[in-house]
Amino acid sequence: PGMRMPHVQRVVGLVVGDLHLADVHEWRVAAFPTYDMRSPLWGRDMRTDLLPKLAAACDKYKVTVRYSAVDTDRMPPTIREGDAYEPHLVPCTVDAMGENGEFHTVVEFV
């Protein structure tokens, strides 16, 4: 019944989605010094690199990224929880990926 995870002897590395917040990145590295830490998105440009790749992946795999939480003090009232994430609608005063807690997202598999 259901899929079983393979038996793992021990975790030797971590892959994280840190984008550009140096304090968060430094904390992770300091908090997990015995792990091989990988940050494949670190330092990459959101507008010219990551957002176009996100859009292409959503199209290819038929998924939708939706807002799962929205800070109504920092986001416009036109963006609500449950709406599809559309980066061009995020105000320029807000981090395009919500890295400062302006919003959170979830991937919806259709």
C-alpha positions as CSV (number, residue, x, y, z in Angstrom):
1,P,0.0,0.0,0.0
2,G,1.7,3.2,-1.2
3,M,5.3,3.8,-2.2
4,R,8.1,3.1,0.2
5,M,11.1,5.3,0.6
6,P,14.4,3.6,-0.1
7,H,16.5,2.8,3.0
8,V,19.1,5.5,3.6
9,Q,22.1,4.9,5.7
10,R,22.6,8.6,6.6
11,V,22.1,12.0,5.1
12,V,25.3,13.4,3.8
13,G,24.2,16.5,1.9
14,L,21.5,19.1,1.7
15,V,20.1,20.9,-1.3
16,V,18.4,24.3,-0.5
17,G,16.6,26.8,-2.5
18,D,18.3,29.9,-1.2
19,L,18.2,32.7,-3.7
20,H,19.9,35.8,-2.4
21,L,19.4,36.4,1.3
22,A,23.0,36.2,2.6
23,D,22.0,35.9,6.3
24,V,19.7,32.9,5.7
25,H,22.3,31.3,3.5
26,E,25.1,31.8,6.1
27,W,22.9,30.5,8.8
28,R,22.3,27.2,6.9
29,V,25.9,26.7,6.2
30,A,26.8,27.4,9.9
31,A,23.9,25.3,11.2
32,F,24.8,22.2,9.1
33,P,28.6,22.2,8.9
34,T,28.9,18.4,8.5
35,Y,26.7,18.3,5.4
36,D,27.7,18.9,1.8
37,M,25.6,22.0,1.2
38,R,24.3,22.7,-2.3
39,S,22.6,25.9,-3.3
40,P,21.9,25.6,-7.1
41,L,19.8,28.8,-7.2
42,W,22.2,31.0,-5.2
43,G,23.1,34.3,-6.8
44,R,21.2,33.6,-10.1
45,D,19.2,36.4,-11.6
46,M,15.5,36.1,-10.9
47,R,14.2,38.2,-13.8
48,T,16.4,36.9,-16.6
49,D,17.1,33.4,-15.4
50,L,14.9,31.9,-12.7
51,L,11.5,33.3,-13.6
52,P,11.7,32.3,-17.3
53,K,12.8,28.8,-16.3
54,L,10.0,28.6,-13.7
55,A,7.4,29.5,-16.4
56,A,8.9,27.0,-18.9
57,A,8.9,24.2,-16.2
58,C,5.2,25.0,-15.3
59,D,4.2,24.8,-19.0
60,K,6.2,21.6,-19.6
61,Y,5.0,19.7,-16.5
62,K,1.5,21.2,-16.5
63,V,1.7,22.6,-13.0
64,T,0.5,25.9,-11.5
65,V,2.2,27.9,-8.8
66,R,-0.3,29.5,-6.4
67,Y,-0.1,31.8,-3.5
68,S,-0.5,29.9,-0.3
69,A,-0.1,32.9,1.9
70,V,-0.1,36.6,1.2
71,D,1.0,39.4,3.6
72,T,-1.8,41.9,3.0
73,D,0.3,44.8,4.4
74,R,2.9,44.4,1.7
75,M,1.0,43.0,-1.2
76,P,-1.7,44.7,-3.3
77,P,-5.3,43.6,-2.6
78,T,-5.6,42.3,-6.1
79,I,-3.3,39.4,-5.2
80,R,-5.0,36.9,-2.9
81,E,-4.3,33.5,-1.4
82,G,-5.2,30.8,-4.0
83,D,-4.4,33.1,-7.0
84,A,-2.0,31.9,-9.6
85,Y,1.5,33.3,-9.1
86,E,2.2,35.8,-11.9
87,P,5.6,37.5,-11.3
88,H,4.7,40.5,-13.5
89,L,1.9,41.4,-11.1
90,V,4.2,41.5,-8.0
91,P,5.0,45.2,-7.2
92,C,8.6,46.3,-7.8
93,T,8.8,47.1,-4.1
94,V,8.4,43.4,-3.2
95,D,10.9,40.6,-3.8
96,A,9.7,38.8,-6.9
97,M,10.1,35.4,-5.2
98,G,8.7,36.6,-1.8
99,E,12.0,36.0,-0.1
100,N,11.2,38.5,2.6
101,G,8.0,36.8,3.6
102,E,5.7,38.9,1.5
103,F,4.1,35.7,0.2
104,H,4.5,32.0,0.0
105,T,3.6,29.6,-2.8
106,V,2.6,26.1,-3.4
107,V,2.9,24.0,-6.6
108,E,-0.4,22.6,-7.8
109,F,-0.1,19.4,-9.9
110,V,-3.1,19.1,-12.2
